[in-house]
Amino acid sequence: MKNEIKILDVFYGNKCNLTCNQCDTRSDYVRKGQYDPTIEDIKRGIDLANEKFDVQKWSILGGEPLLYLDTVTEIIDYIRQVEPNKVLFFPTNGSLLDRHMDRVVELVQKYNLWVQVCNHFVSFKDQTRSNKVKENTRELARRLNIPKVETKRWWIDIMDYNSGSDDWQQFLARKGYDINSDTDEEAWIKDNSGVYYMEAGEFQTIQKFDEFGKPKPYTDNDPEGSYWNSCPSVFCAMLYNKKVYKCAALATLKNFLETRNALDDPDWQPYLNYKPVDLENCTDADVAHFGETHYCHIDECAMCPNKHTPILKTEEQVLPIYFKDKP
């Protein structure tokens, strides 16, 4: 039996129209696409990941996919050739949906996509951008003619909350998600496709900065607490350059530190030495170890704080017009 990955994020690039502070794909600092993988490497990585792992759900993740429409369309088409029936996520910040509505509708209908709209503007004093995202999301659902459902159906029908591997059930028993709680989320579902709207007024801290503006890992030395209390991607692995990483923050760490001239900082070396699953050269033991640690902490989780440490998403924390050389 293959080792399970609940959600595998296929990384396509960093370019984004936002600069959300503490972005775990580093699109707040990596802005020009200089680390974007080639489409050939992405396809080869998909083949290898599908061969080595039981990928439960696929996702495309990076900056804003509507800035990469041709690239992500090619990736989506390829994933559907490899795996025609599983859930395939299309995350977006929703602010550009109105400009590309026809194209997104076509993609959802052709490839049976699940569009996840994350509203990063909900905590702004001026609600204009937030309201636009809400309107774009509802218009997308209307155009697709998909029925609205209770949001807990997302967990039950799409995330297989009540099924899955023993490891997944053990993870849920400890982590816990109240799928019956009142939320500001909305969902429209048709089979394995649909639209899901969620509000992200805060972003989880993944690094700190010293008095000189240099990035630093946290020094709590509590990887278990970091994973269970503050990890922004507890069940999402990332495929980047034909390697599988436990999280996006580890996958994009080298790129981020290079932009900050911090690659030689000794405090970061334990995390830069993290070994992803190199899909072209891995052993069965490498794959098994990743599977065994997919739903729990590893030593490298300690680079994040061991307590939930959110940052409120204000205009200054999200919009590029406020981005200077921010810490």
PLY file of the C-alpha trace (Angstrom):
ply
format ascii 1.0
element vertex 327
property float x
property float y
property float z
element edge 326
property int vertex1
property int vertex2
end_header
0.00 0.00 0.00
1.31 3.45 -0.93
1.92 6.08 1.73
-0.82 8.68 1.84
-0.60 12.41 1.23
-3.87 14.15 2.08
-3.33 17.21 -0.14
-0.35 17.66 -2.45
0.17 21.27 -3.49
1.83 21.50 -6.90
3.96 24.65 -6.85
3.91 26.70 -10.07
5.39 30.08 -9.08
5.38 32.99 -6.64
3.97 35.97 -8.53
0.97 37.46 -6.74
-0.99 40.69 -6.80
-0.83 40.76 -2.99
2.02 40.80 -0.46
0.43 39.12 2.56
2.88 39.32 5.45
4.16 35.86 6.46
2.90 34.19 3.27
3.97 30.55 3.51
4.79 30.37 -0.20
6.94 33.53 0.30
5.04 35.59 -2.28
5.46 38.61 -0.03
9.20 38.67 -0.81
9.67 36.55 -3.92
7.89 38.76 -6.45
9.36 38.32 -9.93
8.99 34.63 -10.73
12.74 34.07 -10.51
12.27 30.70 -8.80
9.34 29.45 -10.85
9.81 25.82 -11.93
9.62 24.78 -15.58
6.47 23.12 -16.85
8.54 20.06 -17.75
9.77 19.71 -14.16
6.26 20.20 -12.84
4.87 17.43 -15.05
7.71 15.08 -14.21
7.15 15.75 -10.52
3.45 14.96 -10.85
4.25 11.62 -12.50
6.75 10.69 -9.82
4.57 11.80 -6.92
1.66 9.79 -8.27
3.95 6.78 -8.60
5.41 7.02 -5.08
2.43 8.21 -3.04
-1.31 7.78 -2.72
-2.20 11.44 -3.27
-5.71 11.84 -1.90
-6.31 15.32 -3.31
-4.33 17.51 -5.68
-3.95 21.25 -5.54
-2.14 23.96 -7.47
-0.47 26.48 -5.18
1.93 29.37 -5.41
1.15 33.02 -5.86
-2.10 33.99 -7.57
-3.09 31.41 -10.23
-4.98 33.98 -12.28
-1.59 35.56 -13.04
-0.46 32.14 -14.38
-3.59 31.07 -16.26
-1.88 29.41 -19.21
0.61 27.62 -16.96
-1.93 26.40 -14.42
-4.29 25.29 -17.19
-1.54 23.09 -18.59
-0.82 21.71 -15.10
-4.49 21.04 -14.42
-4.87 19.29 -17.76
-1.87 17.10 -16.96
-3.08 16.22 -13.47
-6.40 15.18 -14.95
-4.57 12.87 -17.36
-2.79 11.27 -14.41
-5.72 11.29 -12.01
-9.08 12.00 -13.68
-11.40 11.63 -10.68
-9.85 12.94 -7.48
-10.53 16.35 -5.97
-8.42 19.06 -7.60
-8.19 22.38 -5.76
-7.78 25.78 -7.41
-7.02 28.29 -4.60
-7.30 32.01 -5.40
-7.56 35.28 -3.47
-10.63 36.07 -5.57
-9.79 39.69 -6.32
-9.17 39.04 -10.04
-12.04 36.63 -10.63
-14.24 39.21 -12.33
-11.54 39.80 -14.97
-11.21 36.08 -15.75
-14.70 34.78 -14.95
-15.33 33.14 -18.32
-12.01 31.33 -18.22
-12.49 30.07 -14.65
-16.00 28.84 -15.40
-14.63 26.97 -18.39
-11.84 25.42 -16.30
-14.22 24.26 -13.56
-16.61 22.71 -16.06
-13.95 21.06 -18.19
-11.72 19.74 -15.40
-14.13 19.31 -12.49
-12.23 21.77 -10.27
-12.81 22.85 -6.71
-12.27 26.64 -6.48
-11.20 27.83 -3.02
-11.59 31.58 -2.58
-9.69 33.02 0.38
-10.68 36.59 1.28
-7.58 38.38 2.57
-9.35 41.75 2.82
-12.00 40.98 5.40
-10.21 42.86 8.23
-9.64 46.03 6.21
-11.28 49.21 7.46
-12.50 49.84 3.93
-14.61 46.83 2.95
-14.66 47.59 -0.79
-12.13 44.91 -1.72
-13.67 42.38 0.64
-17.15 42.93 -0.77
-15.78 42.56 -4.30
-14.33 39.14 -3.45
-17.64 38.03 -1.97
-19.52 39.24 -5.04
-17.02 37.56 -7.39
-17.37 34.26 -5.53
-21.16 34.28 -5.58
-21.18 35.23 -9.26
-18.87 32.30 -10.03
-21.22 29.91 -8.22
-24.21 31.44 -10.04
-22.52 31.08 -13.41
-21.71 27.46 -12.64
-25.28 26.82 -11.46
-24.04 24.88 -8.44
-26.31 24.53 -5.38
-25.32 26.12 -2.09
-24.88 23.73 0.85
-23.97 23.81 4.53
-20.28 24.59 4.88
-19.69 21.44 6.91
-20.35 19.50 3.72
-16.93 20.71 2.57
-15.32 18.72 5.35
-17.59 15.72 5.01
-17.86 15.42 1.21
-14.61 16.97 0.01
-12.13 16.43 2.85
-13.40 12.97 3.84
-13.65 14.04 7.46
-15.31 10.82 8.57
-13.14 8.47 6.52
-9.58 8.12 5.34
-6.55 6.39 6.77
-6.00 5.53 10.43
-3.32 8.22 10.54
-5.84 10.81 9.33
-8.36 9.76 11.95
-5.71 9.90 14.68
-4.72 13.36 13.47
-8.34 14.55 13.64
-8.78 13.05 17.12
-5.93 15.22 18.38
-6.25 18.33 16.22
-10.00 18.57 16.08
-12.11 20.76 13.79
-15.58 21.86 14.77
-17.35 21.37 11.45
-20.69 22.31 13.03
-19.59 25.75 14.24
-20.97 28.95 12.78
-18.51 30.45 10.31
-18.29 33.20 7.72
-17.71 30.57 5.05
-19.92 29.56 2.13
-19.91 26.47 -0.04
-21.44 25.34 -3.32
-20.87 21.68 -4.23
-21.56 19.45 -7.20
-19.96 16.02 -6.90
-16.19 16.58 -6.44
-16.24 20.14 -7.78
-17.57 23.41 -6.51
-16.76 26.73 -4.88
-15.70 27.38 -1.32
-15.43 30.84 0.21
-13.47 31.44 3.40
-12.30 34.52 5.28
-8.69 34.90 6.37
-8.49 38.01 8.49
-5.27 36.81 10.08
-2.15 35.08 8.89
-0.08 32.71 11.00
3.47 33.83 11.77
6.19 31.57 10.31
9.33 33.61 11.06
10.43 36.60 13.12
12.89 39.42 12.42
15.73 40.73 14.55
16.52 44.38 15.30
18.45 44.61 12.02
15.52 43.37 9.93
17.07 39.94 9.35
14.70 36.95 9.34
15.15 34.46 12.15
13.60 31.11 13.04
11.86 30.82 16.37
13.87 29.49 19.29
11.10 27.77 21.23
12.71 24.40 20.37
9.32 22.76 20.59
8.57 21.15 17.22
5.57 19.30 18.60
4.00 22.52 19.87
4.88 24.33 16.65
3.13 21.72 14.52
0.00 21.24 16.59
-0.49 24.84 17.71
0.66 27.09 14.89
1.29 25.23 11.62
-0.54 26.90 8.70
-0.48 23.72 6.59
-0.83 20.74 8.90
-2.01 18.28 6.24
-0.72 19.86 3.00
2.57 18.74 1.46
4.23 20.62 -1.41
5.66 19.36 -4.70
8.44 21.65 -5.89
11.20 20.84 -8.39
10.44 17.10 -8.29
10.73 17.00 -4.50
8.03 16.60 -1.88
8.27 18.85 1.19
6.32 18.61 4.39
5.07 22.18 3.97
5.27 25.20 1.70
7.32 27.13 4.25
10.13 24.56 4.07
9.84 24.24 0.29
10.33 27.95 -0.30
12.70 28.69 2.61
15.92 28.79 0.55
14.39 31.20 -1.95
13.15 33.48 0.80
16.48 33.55 2.63
18.33 34.24 -0.60
16.21 37.35 -1.19
17.05 38.45 2.37
20.80 37.71 2.09
20.48 35.28 4.99
21.52 31.94 3.47
24.70 31.85 5.57
22.96 32.62 8.86
23.88 29.71 11.19
20.46 29.91 12.87
18.81 28.77 9.65
21.15 25.89 8.81
19.17 23.14 10.60
16.15 24.07 8.48
18.06 24.52 5.25
19.44 21.03 5.84
15.93 19.58 5.82
15.76 16.68 3.35
12.62 16.53 1.23
11.67 13.38 -0.65
13.75 13.64 -3.81
11.40 11.78 -6.14
14.13 11.00 -8.66
16.54 9.51 -6.12
14.52 8.47 -3.06
14.45 5.06 -1.44
11.39 3.20 -0.24
12.49 4.10 3.29
12.47 7.81 2.39
8.92 7.56 1.11
7.79 5.52 4.11
9.33 8.01 6.56
7.51 10.88 4.91
4.23 9.00 5.08
4.78 8.19 8.74
5.41 11.87 9.60
2.79 13.44 7.34
0.28 13.99 10.17
2.70 14.80 12.98
5.66 17.01 13.81
9.26 16.71 12.68
12.30 18.49 14.09
12.17 21.19 11.40
8.71 22.29 12.58
10.56 24.16 15.32
11.39 27.03 12.95
7.81 28.29 13.55
6.50 29.51 16.95
5.09 26.95 19.34
2.03 29.09 20.03
-0.60 30.45 17.68
0.89 33.80 16.65
-1.40 35.56 14.17
-0.87 38.80 12.27
-3.95 40.88 11.49
-4.31 41.40 7.76
-4.53 45.16 7.46
-4.01 47.12 4.27
-0.36 47.60 5.25
0.13 43.86 5.69
-1.46 42.82 2.40
-1.32 45.41 -0.37
1.81 45.86 -2.53
1.53 49.65 -2.42
2.66 49.48 1.21
5.46 46.98 0.57
8.90 48.46 1.01
11.67 46.34 2.46
9.36 45.28 5.23
10.48 42.98 8.01
0 1
1 2
2 3
3 4
4 5
5 6
6 7
7 8
8 9
9 10
10 11
11 12
12 13
13 14
14 15
15 16
16 17
17 18
18 19
19 20
20 21
21 22
22 23
23 24
24 25
25 26
26 27
27 28
28 29
29 30
30 31
31 32
32 33
33 34
34 35
35 36
36 37
37 38
38 39
39 40
40 41
41 42
42 43
43 44
44 45
45 46
46 47
47 48
48 49
49 50
50 51
51 52
52 53
53 54
54 55
55 56
56 57
57 58
58 59
59 60
60 61
61 62
62 63
63 64
64 65
65 66
66 67
67 68
68 69
69 70
70 71
71 72
72 73
73 74
74 75
75 76
76 77
77 78
78 79
79 80
80 81
81 82
82 83
83 84
84 85
85 86
86 87
87 88
88 89
89 90
90 91
91 92
92 93
93 94
94 95
95 96
96 97
97 98
98 99
99 100
100 101
101 102
102 103
103 104
104 105
105 106
106 107
107 108
108 109
109 110
110 111
111 112
112 113
113 114
114 115
115 116
116 117
117 118
118 119
119 120
120 121
121 122
122 123
123 124
124 125
125 126
126 127
127 128
128 129
129 130
130 131
131 132
132 133
133 134
134 135
135 136
136 137
137 138
138 139
139 140
140 141
141 142
142 143
143 144
144 145
145 146
146 147
147 148
148 149
149 150
150 151
151 152
152 153
153 154
154 155
155 156
156 157
157 158
158 159
159 160
160 161
161 162
162 163
163 164
164 165
165 166
166 167
167 168
168 169
169 170
170 171
171 172
172 173
173 174
174 175
175 176
176 177
177 178
178 179
179 180
180 181
181 182
182 183
183 184
184 185
185 186
186 187
187 188
188 189
189 190
190 191
191 192
192 193
193 194
194 195
195 196
196 197
197 198
198 199
199 200
200 201
201 202
202 203
203 204
204 205
205 206
206 207
207 208
208 209
209 210
210 211
211 212
212 213
213 214
214 215
215 216
216 217
217 218
218 219
219 220
220 221
221 222
222 223
223 224
224 225
225 226
226 227
227 228
228 229
229 230
230 231
231 232
232 233
233 234
234 235
235 236
236 237
237 238
238 239
239 240
240 241
241 242
242 243
243 244
244 245
245 246
246 247
247 248
248 249
249 250
250 251
251 252
252 253
253 254
254 255
255 256
256 257
257 258
258 259
259 260
260 261
261 262
262 263
263 264
264 265
265 266
266 267
267 268
268 269
269 270
270 271
271 272
272 273
273 274
274 275
275 276
276 277
277 278
278 279
279 280
280 281
281 282
282 283
283 284
284 285
285 286
286 287
287 288
288 289
289 290
290 291
291 292
292 293
293 294
294 295
295 296
296 297
297 298
298 299
299 300
300 301
301 302
302 303
303 304
304 305
305 306
306 307
307 308
308 309
309 310
310 311
311 312
312 313
313 314
314 315
315 316
316 317
317 318
318 319
319 320
320 321
321 322
322 323
323 324
324 325
325 326
